[in-house]
Amino acid sequence: MDKAATSIFVRLVQKIPISWRIKLTRSSAANWLRRLTLLPLAHGLVVVDLSGPLVGYHMRLDMRAGHRRYALGTYEPEVAALIQSTLRGGETVMDIGANVGYFTLLLAHRVGSAGRVIAFEPLPSVYAVLCENLRLNGLTWVEAEYRAVSDHDGETRMRSESSEPLPFTARLAEDGDLVVPTVSIDRYVEVNQIPRLDFVKIDVEGAEDAVIRGMNATLQKFRPVILIEVHANNGQESEGLLRLQEAGYRLTRVDPAGLSPCDTLSRGGHVLAR
């Protein structure tokens, strides 16, 4: 199917109520439906209209490389709902691990043009598409930074988790074949004289402990709300969550069923820290 037909197909699927779409993605038929919907989709990047929380926005996506849920509004709906209920107009927020910008767009939508979004993405091919998606929507109050966030300034190595041109995930790895620049949030805030920071979303595929280590001063100065995706580490407690607790944050799990007490620090998943 060509790219024009792909856009038509996506619009047809978007006519299904979003609550039904989300239920289908979590049903026993999800894998079968995923394979079925791959058949009519074109290879390569295509600009599609978004739905769900980002109706009225557009993104250039690779619909065969894991981006379908962005277009259909079914990607991590509990996280999207939390962002919508937490952010206010005029706030300053950071998106650490922005990928091609789905949550970056949602953050920008919530804070509005009076706010400020700083999005960090270290993979060159993904960063280029992130910048294009910001331009497509005229989001001039979003600053895209080609850097990995860690506990130090300098360089680090990364390894893609996929052979796709736009990998959905990539990890810091000593044997990685890609060298990328790094920055700590404390250093970034100091150098750029950031006057406020209200909210930080962290999704860095296992490097979240280093991110938190590198923002101790920022936590003390601004005490932003933190939404962090924790990756389980062989049953060990998350260093990042421990540091947030020590800084006086209260931790809450973000699950499909809603918010719940964070009764263990060794489980992966999304955690809200206030």
Secondary structure, 3 states (H helix, E strand, C coil): CCHHHHHHHHHHHHCCCHHHHHHHHCCCCHHHHHHHHHCCCCCCEEEEECCHHHCCCEEEEECCCCCHHHHHCCCCHHHHHHHHHHCCCCCEEEEECCCCCHHHHHHHHHHCCCCEEEEECCCHHHHHHHHHHHHHCCCCCEEEECCEECCCCEEEEEEECCCCCCCCCEEECCCCCEEEEEECHHHHHHHCCCCCCCEEEECCCCCHHHHHHCCHHHHHHHCCEEEEEECCECCECCHHHHHHHHCCCCEEEEECCEEEECCCCCCCEEEEEC
